[in-house]
Amino acid sequence: MRGQTHCLMNEDVAVIGSQSSATAWGRLTIDLAALAQNYRLLRDRAAPAACAGVVKADAYGLGARPVSAALYAEGCRHFFVAHLSEGLDLRAHLPTDAAIYVLNGLLPGTEQDCAASNIIPVVNSVAQFYAWTDLAMQLGQKLGQKLPTVIQVDTGMSRLGLASEDAARVAKETDRLGAIDLRYVMSHLACAEQIHKPANDQQLAAFRRLKALFPQAGGSLANSSGIFLGADYHFDLVRPGAALYGLSPVEDGPNPMAAVVQLEVQVIQTRHIQAGQSVGYGYTATAPGPMRLATVSVGYADGWLRSLSSRGAAYYNDLRLPIVGRVSMDSMTIDIGALPEDMPDAFRVDLIGPYQTADDVARDSGTIGYEILTSLGQRYARRYVGG
Ligand SMILES: *Cc1c(COP(=O)(O)O)cnc(C)c1O
C-alpha cells in the first residue's frame, strides 16, 4: 500500500494558477481526457440534439478557459456562462463559431456590449426583450443583420424567464421578433435528478405549451440530470454542467460519469496525543485513547467546508483518515492511526480522488457536489492532464 502513488502524472501536464506546484500546499488535478469522455457520453445520449457545455462560475471552479478549449476540441460549439463578464473572457479564447450564451440575461445598458462582442443573451424578462429588440431593430435597419437570441420561459421554478402571460405578450410582437434570430426557447428543470417526481412531467408539459408560441425557434430544457430523463426532454440543445465535471447526474444507482477532479493536500505536521487531550478550536474532540494525528494544509478558506468538522475524512490510497475536531481556516487535523508508524514527516493525502468523490464529500458536509467544486479556492496548484 505504502509508496503507491496515483498515476495521473503522465503525458502533457500544464500547471497553472496563482501557485506553482513547488510552493502550493495543495494540488488540484483536472483530467481533461475524462472531461472529454464525459462530453462524448452526454452528447451521444442526447443526439440528435446538440450538446452544449455549461462553463459558468469558471467551469464550476475547474477553469473555464482550459475546460472550454477541451470541449471545443471535442466538437462542442455551445457554451453557457452566467455573467456577461464570463462570456467576454471566454469570447477572447474561443473561435468565433463557438456560440456563447449568458444565462443571467441582460443587465440594463449592456445590450450594445453584448451585441458587439457576439455574445448571445438569454432574455429573461419583458423589459429585457424590449431593450434588446430596440437595439436589434436599429442594427437591422443599418446592417441588415439579426441578433442571435435565446428567450427563457419560466415553467415552474419561479427563478428566471418569462411567465406564461409575458411569453404570450412577447409572441405577439412580430416586428420585434422579426428583427432577431431567435435560436432557442429555453427553460430549466427544478427536480431533474429525482426521476420519478411529477414536477418533471409538469415542467415538460408547460415547456411544450410555451415553446409552441415561438414555432421558429429550437428548444432547450435539459441540464445534466435532465438528459437522463429521456429523449422527450432533449429537444434541440441540452445544457449539461455538473456531469461534465464528473458529478453524478442520477440520484440512485451508479454514477455513469468519469472522475475529472483529484485534490491532494500536504500533511505539514504529525504528533502523538494521549487519552484526554483535546483537538482543535472549541476542544470539540477529545482523544479516547492514545492517537496519532496529522495536521493537513487545507481549511475552509480553501473551500474545505467547516461543516466537515469531525465528519469527513481524507484518504491515503484506500485508507480512510477521519477528520478530528473542527476544520480551521487554513488547516485541519486527521486521525492517521490507520497508517504505518514510519510515515515521513510530510506526505500528501487525497481529499477528492479514487476513494472519495466530490459527491461523497458533499454528503458528509450536508451540501451538493456543485458547492464543493465551486468552493475550491485559489490556493491550489492546478494541473491539467490528458489535454
Ligand atoms: C447551471 C445551469 C445548467 C447546468 O446544470 P447542471 O445541473 O450543472 O447540468 C443548465 N441550465 C441552466 C439554466 C443553469 O443555470
The ligand as an SDF file (V2000), in Angstrom:
LIG
                    3D

 15 15  0  0  0  0  0  0  0  0999 V2000
  -26.2960   25.7270  -14.2320 C   0  0  0  0  0  0  0  0  0  0  0  0
  -27.3130   25.5270  -15.2760 C   0  0  0  0  0  0  0  0  0  0  0  0
  -27.2760   24.4030  -16.1210 C   0  0  0  0  0  0  0  0  0  0  0  0
  -26.3260   23.2430  -15.8820 C   0  0  0  0  0  0  0  0  0  0  0  0
  -26.8600   22.4730  -14.8470 O   0  0  0  0  0  0  0  0  0  0  0  0
  -26.1750   21.1060  -14.3480 P   0  0  0  0  0  0  0  0  0  0  0  0
  -27.1390   20.5860  -13.3390 O   0  0  0  0  0  0  0  0  0  0  0  0
  -24.8590   21.5100  -13.7540 O   0  0  0  0  0  0  0  0  0  0  0  0
  -26.0170   20.2420  -15.5290 O   0  0  0  0  0  0  0  0  0  0  0  0
  -28.1700   24.3370  -17.1750 C   0  0  0  0  0  0  0  0  0  0  0  0
  -29.0850   25.3160  -17.3680 N   0  0  0  0  0  0  0  0  0  0  0  0
  -29.1760   26.3870  -16.5610 C   0  0  0  0  0  0  0  0  0  0  0  0
  -30.2200   27.4080  -16.8170 C   0  0  0  0  0  0  0  0  0  0  0  0
  -28.3110   26.5190  -15.4770 C   0  0  0  0  0  0  0  0  0  0  0  0
  -28.4290   27.5770  -14.6610 O   0  0  0  0  0  0  0  0  0  0  0  0
  1  2  1  0
  2  3  1  0
  2 14  2  0
  3  4  1  0
  3 10  2  0
  4  5  1  0
  5  6  1  0
  6  7  2  0
  6  8  1  0
  6  9  1  0
 10 11  1  0
 11 12  2  0
 12 13  1  0
 12 14  1  0
 14 15  1  0
M  END
$$$$
